[in-house]
């Protein structure tokens, strides 16, 4: 006989949508390929993955050829110039960019695109420090404001501004990560028009969420010659199974790509960089980027680089710095780019 007045204690495991979905994520990730017996097998998988990424991000051709004007120039000491550029994206929509260049005339230089992290503007002190260091090493450094931050902040609270962009993009079948990748590709397109940039020697780096944009950009665009995600490598599996339980997950939905696990996880995307030079640096203790995901990314990347015969081009480092482009990171990263891009 049923007693309708009986109170049934709630059971977290029974009623938790998160736990239910975590089991599905774990099963989906377990079914992904993690071992490749040959370069041919990897290349076949990589082709499907990149094709899938170009569809779900999505990636499209930027065909609007309107100019990207330099709106201001500023001397930085006796040796550098900072240019503010409105890089044209499409339909009159522009991306505010800062470009740092050595003032001394030289042949076409190597360049590095620097991708700021979540809610970090292009003029954040650590972003400027890295760009100045790259320029003083003889390279051109360029960085940008992503949606909701810096000159693109429609509201004082960047989290709401970014979430609004995510919502509008989702209705159009777009991911926020994909929109930022497309911003990067617009900046790349602009750099290739400059006489002072060697289009064959353009690298990319990003911090935290900027790392997410970095490895997705490098996966879908082979034109980036060297890739360096900083304090931003793990796996989506580790984020969902570990970080969501401990810290509550990343800020908002902007770092996630809908349907991603149909094709692969972060380690697979990162491995698409091969055989180009790859430099990864995470912190030893970083709750935002669980170590288990980093270890899996390292193992897969080392496997794929070995298949390419390019094991020496794949380097992973663990540090213990503040969560930013700290001086110790800059001191190691700038010489690496100089070597990999032939600017040393």
Backbone as numpy.savetxt, mean C-alpha at the origin, in Angstrom:
# Nx Ny Nz CAx CAy CAz Cx Cy Cz
-42.67 -30.13 27.25 -43.53 -28.94 27.25 -42.64 -27.70 27.25
-42.91 -26.74 26.35 -42.12 -25.52 26.27 -42.65 -24.47 27.24
-41.77 -23.89 27.98 -42.13 -22.79 28.88 -41.66 -21.50 28.24
-42.60 -20.70 27.75 -42.22 -19.48 27.03 -41.59 -18.44 27.94
-41.71 -18.65 29.25 -41.12 -17.68 30.18 -39.69 -18.05 30.59
-39.23 -19.20 30.10 -37.88 -19.62 30.45 -36.85 -18.71 29.77
-35.90 -18.21 30.54 -34.83 -17.37 30.01 -33.65 -18.26 29.64
-33.27 -18.22 28.36 -32.14 -19.03 27.89 -30.89 -18.16 27.88
-29.86 -18.51 28.63 -28.64 -17.69 28.62 -28.06 -17.59 27.21
-27.58 -16.40 26.88 -26.97 -16.21 25.57 -25.63 -16.93 25.51
-25.35 -17.44 24.35 -24.10 -18.16 24.12 -23.32 -17.40 23.06
-22.17 -16.82 23.46 -21.40 -16.00 22.53 -21.02 -16.73 21.26
-20.58 -17.97 21.40 -20.16 -18.73 20.21 -21.36 -19.05 19.32
-22.51 -19.22 19.94 -23.70 -19.59 19.18 -24.29 -18.41 18.42
-24.19 -17.21 18.97 -24.86 -16.05 18.40 -23.91 -15.06 17.73
-22.63 -15.30 17.81 -21.67 -14.32 17.30 -21.49 -14.45 15.79
-21.89 -13.42 15.05 -21.66 -13.41 13.60 -20.17 -13.36 13.29
-19.41 -12.64 14.14 -17.97 -12.56 13.90 -17.32 -13.94 13.97
-17.65 -14.70 15.02 -17.05 -16.04 15.14 -17.46 -16.94 13.98
-18.70 -16.83 13.57 -19.17 -17.62 12.43 -18.38 -17.27 11.17
-18.18 -15.99 10.94 -17.46 -15.56 9.74 -15.96 -15.84 9.86
-15.43 -15.78 11.09 -14.02 -16.13 11.28 -13.76 -17.57 10.84
-14.69 -18.46 11.14 -14.52 -19.85 10.71 -14.52 -19.95 9.19
-15.36 -19.16 8.55 -15.38 -19.17 7.08 -14.09 -18.60 6.50
-13.58 -17.52 7.11 -12.32 -16.94 6.66 -11.19 -17.94 6.80
-11.13 -18.62 7.96 -10.07 -19.61 8.18 -10.15 -20.73 7.15
-11.35 -21.20 6.86 -11.51 -22.27 5.87 -11.13 -21.80 4.48
-11.52 -20.59 4.13 -11.20 -20.06 2.81 -9.68 -19.89 2.65
-9.03 -19.38 3.68 -7.57 -19.19 3.60 -6.84 -20.52 3.57
-7.35 -21.52 4.29 -6.72 -22.84 4.26 -6.80 -23.46 2.88
-7.81 -23.09 2.11 -7.98 -23.66 0.77 -7.15 -22.94 -0.29
-6.55 -21.80 0.07 -5.71 -21.08 -0.89 -4.40 -21.84 -1.12
-3.78 -21.68 -2.28 -2.50 -22.35 -2.53 -1.36 -21.63 -1.81
-0.56 -22.36 -1.07 0.55 -21.78 -0.33 1.90 -22.35 -0.77
1.88 -23.39 -1.58 3.12 -23.99 -2.08 3.02 -24.10 -3.60
4.08 -23.67 -4.28 4.13 -23.72 -5.74 5.38 -24.49 -6.14
5.18 -25.56 -6.90 6.28 -26.45 -7.24 7.17 -25.92 -8.35
6.66 -24.96 -9.12 7.44 -24.45 -10.25 7.07 -23.00 -10.51
7.94 -22.32 -11.24 7.65 -20.95 -11.62 6.44 -20.90 -12.55
6.29 -21.92 -13.37 5.14 -21.99 -14.27 3.84 -22.04 -13.47
3.83 -22.84 -12.41 2.63 -22.94 -11.58 2.32 -21.60 -10.91
3.35 -20.95 -10.39 3.15 -19.64 -9.77 2.65 -18.62 -10.79
3.26 -18.57 -11.96 2.87 -17.58 -12.97 1.41 -17.77 -13.39
0.97 -19.02 -13.48 -0.43 -19.27 -13.84 -1.36 -18.75 -12.75
-0.99 -19.01 -11.49 -1.79 -18.50 -10.38 -1.74 -16.98 -10.32
-0.54 -16.42 -10.50 -0.38 -14.96 -10.44 -1.23 -14.26 -11.49
-1.28 -14.83 -12.68 -2.09 -14.22 -13.75 -3.56 -14.15 -13.35
-4.06 -15.23 -12.76 -5.46 -15.23 -12.31 -5.66 -14.22 -11.18
-4.70 -14.16 -10.25 -4.81 -13.25 -9.12 -4.83 -11.80 -9.59
-3.88 -11.43 -10.43 -3.79 -10.04 -10.89 -5.03 -9.66 -11.70
-5.49 -10.58 -12.53 -6.71 -10.33 -13.29 -7.89 -10.11 -12.34
-7.96 -10.92 -11.29 -9.01 -10.74 -10.30 -8.91 -9.41 -9.58
-7.69 -9.02 -9.21 -7.50 -7.74 -8.53 -7.93 -6.58 -9.40
-7.57 -6.63 -10.66 -7.93 -5.54 -11.57 -9.45 -5.43 -11.71
-10.14 -6.54 -11.48 -11.61 -6.54 -11.56 -12.25 -6.04 -10.27
-11.76 -6.52 -9.12 -12.45 -6.20 -7.87 -12.00 -4.89 -7.24
-10.81 -4.37 -7.58 -10.39 -3.11 -6.96 -11.30 -1.95 -7.34
-11.66 -1.62 -8.54 -11.11 -2.11 -9.81 -10.01 -1.19 -10.32
-9.36 -1.61 -11.44 -8.34 -0.80 -12.11 -8.83 -0.51 -13.52
-8.70 0.73 -13.94 -9.12 1.09 -15.30 -8.09 2.03 -15.91
-8.20 2.26 -17.21 -7.27 3.13 -17.92 -7.66 4.59 -17.70
-6.67 5.40 -17.35 -6.89 6.83 -17.20 -6.57 7.49 -18.54
-7.59 7.84 -19.27 -7.41 8.31 -20.64 -7.57 9.82 -20.79
-8.05 10.50 -19.74 -8.24 11.95 -19.81 -6.87 12.62 -19.75
-6.49 13.34 -20.79 -5.13 13.87 -20.92 -5.01 15.33 -20.52
-5.87 15.82 -19.65 -5.76 17.21 -19.23 -4.46 17.44 -18.46
-3.92 18.66 -18.48 -2.62 18.91 -17.85 -2.68 18.84 -16.33
-1.51 18.64 -15.73 -1.35 18.62 -14.27 -0.46 19.80 -13.89
-1.03 20.93 -13.51 -0.23 22.13 -13.31 0.55 22.12 -12.00
1.75 22.72 -12.05 2.49 23.04 -10.84 1.90 24.33 -10.28
1.30 24.26 -9.11 0.58 25.41 -8.58 1.44 26.25 -7.64
2.57 25.71 -7.18 3.46 26.48 -6.31 4.83 25.81 -6.27
5.86 26.62 -6.04 7.22 26.12 -5.83 7.79 26.78 -4.59
8.58 26.00 -3.84 9.18 26.51 -2.61 10.60 25.98 -2.51
11.55 26.88 -2.25 12.93 26.46 -2.04 13.08 25.85 -0.65
13.71 24.68 -0.60 14.02 24.03 0.68 15.53 24.07 0.85
16.00 25.06 1.58 17.44 25.23 1.72 18.06 25.62 0.39
19.34 25.31 0.26 20.07 25.69 -0.95 20.06 24.61 -2.01
19.53 23.42 -1.67 19.73 22.29 -2.58 18.45 21.66 -3.12
17.29 21.94 -2.53 16.07 21.25 -2.93 14.96 22.23 -3.30
14.03 21.74 -4.11 12.82 22.48 -4.44 11.61 21.59 -4.17
10.59 22.17 -3.54 9.32 21.50 -3.32 8.31 22.06 -4.30
7.69 21.19 -5.10 6.64 21.60 -6.02 5.30 21.08 -5.51
4.30 21.94 -5.52 2.92 21.52 -5.29 2.27 21.35 -6.65
1.77 20.14 -6.92 1.23 19.81 -8.23 -0.20 19.31 -8.08
-1.07 19.78 -8.93 -2.42 19.22 -9.01 -2.42 18.17 -10.13
-2.24 16.91 -9.75 -2.19 15.84 -10.74 -3.60 15.52 -11.20
-3.83 15.65 -12.48 -5.18 15.41 -13.00 -5.50 13.92 -12.98
-6.68 13.58 -12.48 -7.14 12.19 -12.41 -8.11 11.91 -13.56
-9.28 12.50 -13.50 -10.23 12.40 -14.60 -11.37 13.39 -14.35
-11.97 13.85 -15.43 -13.17 14.70 -15.37 -12.97 15.95 -14.51
-11.75 16.50 -14.52 -11.47 17.70 -13.76 -11.12 17.47 -12.30
-11.17 16.24 -11.84 -10.80 15.87 -10.47 -9.29 15.72 -10.39
-8.68 16.40 -9.42 -7.22 16.41 -9.29 -6.78 15.86 -7.93
-5.55 15.40 -7.88 -4.94 14.88 -6.66 -3.84 15.85 -6.24
-3.91 16.41 -5.01 -2.86 17.31 -4.54 -1.60 16.54 -4.18
-0.50 16.93 -4.79 0.76 16.19 -4.69 1.88 17.14 -4.27
2.80 16.65 -3.46 4.05 17.35 -3.18 5.19 16.57 -3.83
6.00 17.26 -4.58 7.15 16.66 -5.26 8.42 17.36 -4.79
9.36 16.57 -4.30 10.64 17.08 -3.81 11.71 16.69 -4.83
12.50 17.67 -5.25 13.54 17.38 -6.25 14.82 18.12 -5.93
15.96 17.51 -6.27 17.22 18.24 -6.16 17.22 19.43 -7.11
17.77 20.54 -6.68 17.79 21.72 -7.53 18.85 21.61 -8.62
19.91 20.87 -8.34 20.98 20.72 -9.32 20.46 20.03 -10.57
20.83 20.55 -11.72 20.42 19.95 -12.98 21.19 18.64 -13.19
20.49 17.65 -13.68 21.11 16.35 -13.97 20.25 15.66 -15.01
20.71 14.50 -15.45 19.90 13.71 -16.37 18.65 13.21 -15.67
17.79 12.48 -16.35 16.60 11.95 -15.69 16.96 11.16 -14.43
16.24 11.43 -13.36 16.54 10.84 -12.06 15.57 9.70 -11.72
16.02 8.84 -10.82 15.10 7.88 -10.21 14.09 8.64 -9.36
12.93 8.04 -9.17 11.87 8.66 -8.37 11.25 7.63 -7.45
10.69 8.09 -6.33 10.01 7.21 -5.37 8.67 7.83 -4.99
7.61 7.05 -5.11 6.28 7.45 -4.67 6.10 7.01 -3.22
5.77 7.95 -2.34 5.60 7.68 -0.91 4.11 7.74 -0.58
3.57 6.63 -0.05 2.14 6.50 0.22 1.88 6.66 1.72
1.25 7.76 2.16 0.98 7.96 3.58 -0.02 6.93 4.12
-0.01 6.78 5.45 -0.91 5.84 6.10 -2.28 6.43 6.37
-3.09 5.69 7.10 -4.48 6.07 7.38 -4.54 7.46 8.01
-5.28 8.35 7.41 -5.54 9.72 7.87 -4.28 10.58 7.97
-3.17 10.11 7.41 -1.92 10.88 7.45 -1.81 11.74 6.20
-1.64 13.06 6.34 -1.53 13.92 5.17 -0.14 13.86 4.55
-0.02 14.38 3.36 1.25 14.35 2.64 2.32 15.21 3.30
1.90 16.19 4.12 2.88 17.05 4.78 3.14 16.67 6.23
2.75 15.45 6.62 3.10 14.96 7.96 4.62 15.00 8.12
5.13 15.34 9.30 6.58 15.53 9.45 7.41 14.33 9.00
6.98 13.11 9.35 7.79 11.95 8.97 7.74 11.68 7.47
6.62 12.03 6.81 6.54 11.90 5.36 7.49 12.89 4.70
7.47 14.14 5.18 8.38 15.16 4.65 9.83 14.77 4.90
10.13 14.22 6.08 11.51 13.81 6.39 12.00 12.77 5.39
11.16 11.77 5.09 11.56 10.74 4.14 11.75 11.34 2.75
10.83 12.18 2.32 10.93 12.76 0.98 12.18 13.63 0.84
12.49 14.40 1.86 13.69 15.24 1.83 14.94 14.37 1.78
14.96 13.29 2.56 16.11 12.38 2.55 16.29 11.73 1.18
15.20 11.33 0.55 15.29 10.74 -0.79 15.82 11.76 -1.79
15.33 12.99 -1.71 15.78 14.03 -2.64 17.25 14.36 -2.42
17.68 14.39 -1.18 19.09 14.69 -0.89 20.00 13.53 -1.30
19.41 12.35 -1.52 20.18 11.21 -2.04 20.16 11.18 -3.57
19.63 12.22 -4.18 19.67 12.33 -5.64 18.44 11.84 -6.37
17.38 11.51 -5.63 16.15 11.02 -6.25 15.05 12.08 -6.17
14.02 11.90 -6.97 12.82 12.71 -6.87 11.82 11.95 -6.00
11.26 12.63 -5.00 10.28 12.00 -4.11 8.94 12.69 -4.31
7.90 11.90 -4.37 6.56 12.45 -4.57 5.60 11.77 -3.60
4.73 12.56 -2.98 3.73 12.03 -2.07 2.41 12.76 -2.30
1.33 12.21 -1.77 0.00 12.71 -2.11 -0.93 12.63 -0.92
-2.00 13.40 -1.00 -3.10 13.25 -0.05 -4.10 12.26 -0.61
-4.42 11.23 0.19 -5.52 10.34 -0.17 -6.83 10.94 0.33
-7.93 10.31 -0.03 -9.25 10.85 0.30 -9.41 11.05 1.80
-10.04 12.16 2.16 -10.38 12.43 3.55 -9.29 13.04 4.38
-8.11 13.32 3.80 -6.99 13.84 4.58 -6.37 15.04 3.87
-5.64 15.84 4.66 -4.90 16.96 4.08 -5.80 17.91 3.31
-5.38 18.25 2.11 -6.17 19.17 1.28 -7.45 18.53 0.76
-7.62 17.23 0.96 -8.81 16.53 0.48 -9.78 16.22 1.62
-9.60 16.84 2.76 -10.47 16.58 3.92 -11.74 17.41 3.81
-12.87 16.74 3.56 -14.15 17.45 3.49 -14.71 17.74 4.88
-14.17 17.07 5.91 -14.66 17.23 7.28 -13.46 17.29 8.21
-13.65 17.84 9.42 -12.53 17.88 10.37 -12.12 16.51 10.88
-13.07 15.56 10.91 -12.74 14.20 11.36 -12.50 13.32 10.14
-11.26 12.91 9.96 -10.89 12.17 8.76 -11.58 10.81 8.69
-11.86 10.19 9.85 -12.49 8.87 9.83 -13.86 8.93 9.14
-14.65 9.96 9.47 -15.96 10.09 8.82 -15.80 10.43 7.35
-14.85 11.30 7.03 -14.63 11.68 5.63 -14.24 10.48 4.79
-13.35 9.64 5.33 -12.92 8.45 4.60 -14.07 7.46 4.47
-14.85 7.30 5.55 -15.98 6.38 5.50 -17.01 6.81 4.46
-17.21 8.12 4.33 -18.15 8.61 3.32 -17.68 8.25 1.91
-16.38 8.37 1.67 -15.83 7.99 0.37 -16.01 6.49 0.15
-15.76 5.70 1.19 -15.94 4.24 1.08 -17.38 3.91 0.71
-18.33 4.60 1.32 -19.75 4.32 1.06 -20.11 4.64 -0.38
-19.70 5.82 -0.85 -20.01 6.20 -2.23 -19.34 5.26 -3.21
-18.08 4.90 -2.92 -17.35 3.99 -3.81 -18.02 2.62 -3.86
-18.48 2.12 -2.70 -19.10 0.80 -2.66 -20.35 0.74 -3.53
-21.11 1.83 -3.55 -22.31 1.86 -4.38 -21.98 1.79 -5.87
-20.75 2.16 -6.21 -20.31 2.12 -7.60 -19.49 0.86 -7.91
-19.43 -0.06 -6.94 -18.68 -1.29 -7.15 -17.18 -1.11 -7.01
-16.77 -0.10 -6.23 -15.35 0.19 -6.05 -14.95 0.00 -4.60
-13.69 -0.37 -4.38 -13.10 -0.43 -3.05 -12.28 0.82 -2.81
-12.21 1.27 -1.55 -11.38 2.42 -1.24 -9.92 2.16 -1.57
-9.46 0.93 -1.29 -8.09 0.57 -1.66 -7.89 0.75 -3.16
-8.87 0.31 -3.94 -8.76 0.44 -5.38 -8.71 1.88 -5.84
-9.50 2.75 -5.20 -9.47 4.17 -5.54 -8.10 4.76 -5.26
-7.49 4.36 -4.15 -6.15 4.86 -3.82 -5.10 4.29 -4.77
-5.26 3.04 -5.16 -4.36 2.48 -6.18 -4.45 3.30 -7.46
-5.66 3.65 -7.85 -5.83 4.46 -9.06 -5.22 5.85 -8.89
-5.29 6.42 -7.68 -4.60 7.68 -7.43 -3.11 7.52 -7.66
-2.54 6.41 -7.17 -1.12 6.14 -7.39 -0.79 6.03 -8.87
-1.65 5.36 -9.62 -1.39 5.18 -11.04 -1.49 6.51 -11.79
-2.33 7.41 -11.32 -2.39 8.75 -11.91 -1.09 9.51 -11.65
-0.54 9.38 -10.44 0.73 10.02 -10.12 1.85 9.41 -10.96
1.84 8.09 -11.11 2.83 7.43 -11.96 2.75 7.97 -13.39
1.54 8.07 -13.90 1.35 8.59 -15.26 1.93 9.99 -15.38
1.72 10.82 -14.36 2.27 12.17 -14.37 3.80 12.14 -14.33
4.37 11.33 -13.46 5.83 11.26 -13.36 6.46 10.90 -14.70
5.82 10.02 -15.42 6.37 9.58 -16.72 6.36 10.68 -17.77
5.62 11.76 -17.51 5.62 12.89 -18.46 6.73 13.89 -18.17
7.39 13.76 -17.03 8.41 14.74 -16.64 9.76 14.39 -17.24
10.42 15.37 -17.79 11.73 15.15 -18.40 12.80 14.82 -17.37
12.58 15.21 -16.11 13.60 14.96 -15.08 13.41 13.62 -14.37
12.45 12.80 -14.82 12.20 11.49 -14.21 12.53 10.39 -15.21
13.29 9.39 -14.75 13.57 8.19 -15.54 12.43 7.20 -15.28
11.57 7.01 -16.27 10.38 6.18 -16.08 10.71 4.74 -15.76
11.91 4.29 -16.07 12.30 2.90 -15.79 12.83 2.73 -14.36
12.93 3.84 -13.61 13.51 3.77 -12.26 12.59 4.49 -11.27
11.38 4.01 -11.16 10.42 4.57 -10.21 10.08 3.50 -9.18
10.28 3.82 -7.91 9.96 2.91 -6.82 8.74 3.38 -6.05
8.30 2.56 -5.12 7.12 2.90 -4.32 7.30 2.37 -2.90
6.89 3.18 -1.92 6.90 2.77 -0.52 5.65 3.32 0.15
5.22 2.66 1.21 4.06 3.13 1.96 4.16 2.69 3.40
3.53 3.46 4.28 3.55 3.15 5.70 2.15 2.80 6.19
2.05 1.73 6.98 0.79 1.30 7.58 -0.24 1.07 6.47
-1.37 1.79 6.48 -2.33 1.58 5.40 -1.74 1.96 4.05
-0.76 2.85 4.05 -0.04 3.14 2.81 0.68 1.92 2.28
1.04 0.98 3.17 1.63 -0.28 2.72 0.62 -1.11 1.94
-0.63 -1.11 2.42 -1.68 -1.84 1.71 -1.79 -1.33 0.28
-1.84 -0.01 0.15 -1.94 0.58 -1.17 -0.69 0.27 -1.99
0.46 0.22 -1.32 1.73 -0.05 -2.00 1.73 -1.43 -2.63
1.40 -2.47 -1.84 1.52 -3.80 -2.44 0.43 -4.11 -3.43
-0.75 -3.52 -3.28 -1.77 -3.69 -4.33 -1.35 -2.96 -5.61
-0.79 -1.76 -5.46 -0.34 -1.01 -6.64 0.75 -1.77 -7.38
1.73 -2.28 -6.64 2.83 -3.00 -7.26 2.37 -4.29 -7.92
1.32 -4.92 -7.37 0.82 -6.17 -7.95 0.17 -5.94 -9.30
-0.58 -4.85 -9.43 -1.31 -4.62 -10.69 -0.53 -3.78 -11.68
0.62 -3.24 -11.26 1.42 -2.39 -12.15 2.89 -2.77 -12.03
3.41 -3.42 -13.05 4.80 -3.88 -13.03 5.80 -2.75 -13.29
5.32 -1.53 -13.51 6.22 -0.43 -13.83 6.98 0.09 -12.61
6.55 -0.26 -11.41 7.29 0.14 -10.22 8.48 -0.80 -10.04
9.67 -0.24 -10.05 10.90 -1.03 -10.14 11.40 -1.54 -8.81
10.96 -0.97 -7.70 11.37 -1.42 -6.37 10.24 -1.08 -5.40
10.00 -1.98 -4.43 8.80 -1.89 -3.61 9.18 -2.05 -2.14
8.67 -1.14 -1.27 9.08 -1.17 0.13 7.92 -0.83 1.06
7.10 -1.82 1.46 6.07 -1.57 2.48 6.69 -1.53 3.87
6.31 -0.53 4.66 6.91 -0.32 5.98 5.82 -0.40 7.05
6.06 -1.26 8.05 5.13 -1.44 9.17 3.71 -1.63 8.66
3.58 -2.59 7.72 2.27 -2.79 7.13 2.14 -4.09 6.37
2.71 -5.18 6.89 2.57 -6.47 6.21 2.08 -7.51 7.23
1.02 -8.18 6.89 0.51 -9.32 7.64 -0.36 -10.11 6.67
-1.45 -10.69 7.15 -2.43 -11.33 6.26 -3.82 -10.89 6.70
-4.75 -10.87 5.77 -6.13 -10.59 6.15 -6.63 -11.64 7.13
-6.19 -12.88 6.96 -6.59 -13.95 7.87 -6.19 -13.60 9.30
-4.94 -13.15 9.49 -4.48 -12.81 10.84 -5.23 -11.61 11.41
-5.56 -10.66 10.56 -6.33 -9.51 11.04 -7.69 -9.96 11.56
-8.38 -10.81 10.81 -9.73 -11.23 11.20 -9.70 -12.19 12.38
-8.74 -13.11 12.41 -8.72 -14.13 13.47 -8.02 -13.66 14.73
-7.08 -12.72 14.62 -6.32 -12.29 15.80 -6.63 -10.85 16.20
-6.37 -9.93 15.29 -6.51 -8.52 15.64 -7.95 -8.15 16.00
-8.91 -8.68 15.28 -10.32 -8.36 15.58 -10.71 -8.84 16.97
-10.13 -9.92 17.44 -10.43 -10.42 18.78 -9.76 -9.57 19.86
-8.58 -9.05 19.55 -7.77 -8.40 20.57 -7.99 -6.89 20.63
-7.96 -6.22 19.48 -7.99 -4.77 19.44 -9.29 -4.20 18.86
-10.08 -5.05 18.23 -11.30 -4.55 17.63 -11.22 -4.30 16.14
-10.09 -4.60 15.54 -9.98 -4.48 14.09 -9.44 -3.14 13.64
-9.12 -3.09 12.38 -8.63 -1.84 11.78 -9.69 -0.75 11.83
-9.27 0.48 11.60 -10.20 1.62 11.60 -11.06 1.60 10.35
-12.36 1.42 10.51 -13.26 1.47 9.38 -13.07 0.33 8.40
-13.67 0.47 7.22 -13.63 -0.59 6.21 -12.67 -0.27 5.08
-12.02 0.89 5.13 -11.20 1.31 3.99 -10.05 0.36 3.66
-9.46 -0.40 4.61 -8.34 -1.26 4.22 -8.75 -2.59 3.58
-10.03 -2.90 3.56 -10.47 -4.22 3.10 -10.93 -4.17 1.65
-10.73 -5.28 0.95 -11.12 -5.40 -0.46 -12.19 -6.48 -0.56
-13.37 -6.11 -0.99 -14.49 -7.04 -1.06 -14.17 -8.21 -1.99
-14.42 -9.42 -1.50 -14.20 -10.61 -2.31 -12.76 -11.02 -2.47
-11.86 -10.40 -1.69 -10.42 -10.65 -1.87 -10.06 -12.12 -1.74
-10.64 -12.81 -0.76 -10.22 -14.18 -0.49 -10.68 -15.17 -1.55
-11.44 -14.71 -2.53 -11.73 -15.55 -3.69 -10.47 -15.76 -4.52
-9.50 -14.88 -4.37 -8.31 -14.91 -5.23 -7.03 -15.16 -4.45
-6.91 -14.63 -3.25 -5.69 -14.81 -2.48 -5.73 -13.93 -1.25
-4.65 -13.97 -0.49 -4.52 -13.16 0.71 -3.35 -12.20 0.49
-3.09 -11.37 1.49 -2.02 -10.38 1.38 -0.69 -11.00 0.97
-0.25 -12.14 1.55 1.03 -12.70 1.12 1.08 -12.98 -0.38
-0.02 -13.42 -0.96 -0.03 -13.68 -2.40 0.12 -12.38 -3.19
-0.55 -11.33 -2.73 -0.44 -10.03 -3.41 0.99 -9.52 -3.33
1.58 -9.62 -2.15 2.96 -9.15 -1.96 3.93 -9.93 -2.84
3.71 -11.24 -2.97 4.60 -12.08 -3.78 4.54 -11.73 -5.26
3.49 -11.04 -5.68 3.40 -10.60 -7.08 4.49 -9.59 -7.42
5.14 -9.04 -6.42 6.26 -8.11 -6.66 7.42 -8.81 -7.35
7.61 -10.10 -7.08 8.75 -10.84 -7.63 8.76 -10.77 -9.15
9.97 -10.67 -9.73 11.30 -10.68 -9.13 11.86 -9.29 -8.84
11.02 -8.26 -8.78 11.51 -6.91 -8.49 12.01 -6.83 -7.05
12.93 -5.93 -6.75 13.43 -5.79 -5.38 12.31 -5.46 -4.40
12.30 -6.18 -3.27 11.27 -6.01 -2.24 11.95 -5.84 -0.89
11.57 -4.79 -0.16 12.12 -4.48 1.16 10.95 -4.30 2.12
10.84 -5.20 3.09 9.73 -5.17 4.05 10.28 -4.91 5.44
9.64 -4.00 6.16 10.05 -3.77 7.55 8.81 -3.63 8.41
8.69 -4.51 9.39 7.63 -4.45 10.40 8.25 -4.23 11.76
7.43 -3.86 12.72 7.89 -3.80 14.09 7.74 -5.17 14.76
8.62 -5.45 15.70 8.57 -6.73 16.41 7.23 -6.87 17.13
6.84 -5.83 17.83 5.56 -5.82 18.54 4.69 -4.75 17.89
3.69 -5.17 17.16 2.80 -4.24 16.47 1.42 -4.87 16.38
0.50 -4.51 17.28 -0.81 -5.17 17.28 -1.60 -4.95 16.00
-1.27 -3.87 15.27 -1.99 -3.61 14.02 -1.65 -4.64 12.94
-0.48 -5.26 13.04 0.02 -6.13 11.97 0.53 -7.43 12.58
-0.37 -8.38 12.86 0.01 -9.61 13.57 1.19 -10.33 12.92
2.08 -10.82 13.79 3.31 -11.45 13.31 3.03 -12.72 12.52
1.99 -13.46 12.87 1.72 -14.71 12.15 1.50 -14.45 10.67
0.83 -13.34 10.35 0.62 -12.99 8.94 1.91 -12.57 8.27
2.75 -11.83 9.00 4.06 -11.44 8.45 4.90 -12.67 8.15
4.91 -13.64 9.08 5.71 -14.86 8.87 5.23 -15.62 7.64
3.93 -15.66 7.43 3.40 -16.36 6.26 3.76 -15.61 4.98
3.72 -14.28 5.03 4.10 -13.49 3.86 5.57 -13.68 3.54
6.40 -13.71 4.56 7.84 -13.91 4.36 8.11 -15.27 3.72
7.47 -16.31 4.24 7.69 -17.66 3.71 7.27 -17.76 2.24
6.11 -17.20 1.91 5.64 -17.30 0.53 6.50 -16.46 -0.40
6.85 -15.25 0.02 7.68 -14.40 -0.84 9.05 -15.02 -1.07
9.65 -15.56 -0.03 10.96 -16.20 -0.21 10.86 -17.39 -1.14
9.77 -18.13 -1.06 9.55 -19.26 -1.97 9.45 -18.78 -3.42
8.68 -17.73 -3.67 8.48 -17.26 -5.04 9.73 -16.60 -5.59
10.42 -15.84 -4.76 11.67 -15.22 -5.23 12.71 -16.29 -5.54
12.73 -17.37 -4.78 13.66 -18.47 -5.08 13.32 -19.12 -6.42
12.04 -19.27 -6.73 11.65 -19.81 -8.03 12.13 -18.92 -9.17
12.20 -17.63 -8.92 12.70 -16.68 -9.92 14.23 -16.63 -9.95
14.89 -17.32 -9.01 16.34 -17.20 -8.90 16.76 -15.83 -8.43
15.91 -15.19 -7.62 16.15 -13.81 -7.18 16.01 -13.68 -5.67
16.48 -14.70 -4.94 16.32 -14.69 -3.50 16.97 -13.50 -2.82
18.04 -12.96 -3.41 18.72 -11.83 -2.79 17.96 -10.52 -2.96
16.90 -10.52 -3.73 16.12 -9.29 -3.95 14.96 -9.16 -2.97
14.79 -10.12 -2.10 13.65 -10.15 -1.17 14.19 -10.09 0.25
13.94 -8.99 0.96 14.47 -8.83 2.31 13.36 -8.42 3.28
13.33 -9.10 4.42 12.38 -8.79 5.49 13.16 -8.38 6.73
12.69 -7.34 7.41 13.38 -6.82 8.59 12.37 -6.61 9.72
12.82 -6.83 10.94 12.03 -6.53 12.12 12.72 -5.44 12.91
11.98 -4.39 13.26 12.53 -3.31 14.04 11.71 -3.08 15.29
12.07 -2.06 16.02 11.34 -1.70 17.24 11.31 -0.17 17.34
10.68 0.44 16.33 10.62 1.89 16.24 9.19 2.38 16.47
9.02 3.70 16.59 7.66 4.24 16.60 6.93 3.87 15.32
5.60 3.90 15.38 4.79 3.51 14.23 4.74 4.67 13.22
5.83 4.81 12.47 5.96 5.88 11.48 7.26 5.65 10.71
7.51 6.51 9.73 8.82 6.50 9.07 9.82 7.12 10.04
10.24 6.35 11.03 11.16 6.83 12.05 12.55 7.02 11.46
13.43 7.80 12.12 14.77 8.02 11.59 15.53 6.74 11.26
15.41 5.71 12.12 16.12 4.46 11.84 15.61 3.80 10.57
14.31 3.91 10.30 13.74 3.36 9.07 14.25 4.14 7.87
14.19 5.46 7.95 14.64 6.31 6.84 16.11 6.05 6.54
16.92 5.90 7.59 18.36 5.70 7.39 18.68 4.41 6.65
17.81 3.41 6.78 18.01 2.14 6.06 17.32 2.14 4.69
16.16 2.76 4.62 15.34 2.69 3.41 15.91 3.53 2.27
16.38 4.72 2.56 16.87 5.61 1.50 18.07 5.01 0.77
19.09 4.49 1.46 20.20 3.86 0.73 19.76 2.64 -0.08
18.76 1.91 0.42 18.26 0.76 -0.34 17.66 1.22 -1.65
16.81 2.23 -1.61 16.24 2.73 -2.86 17.34 3.26 -3.78
18.33 3.93 -3.22 19.42 4.46 -4.05 20.14 3.34 -4.78
20.36 2.22 -4.10 21.02 1.08 -4.74 20.12 0.42 -5.77
18.88 0.15 -5.38 17.97 -0.59 -6.26 17.59 0.20 -7.51
17.55 1.53 -7.39 17.14 2.37 -8.52 18.31 3.02 -9.23
19.52 2.63 -8.84 20.70 3.15 -9.53 20.98 4.61 -9.28
20.61 5.08 -8.08 20.87 6.49 -7.76 22.06 6.65 -6.84
22.63 5.53 -6.37 23.74 5.61 -5.43 25.02 6.05 -6.13
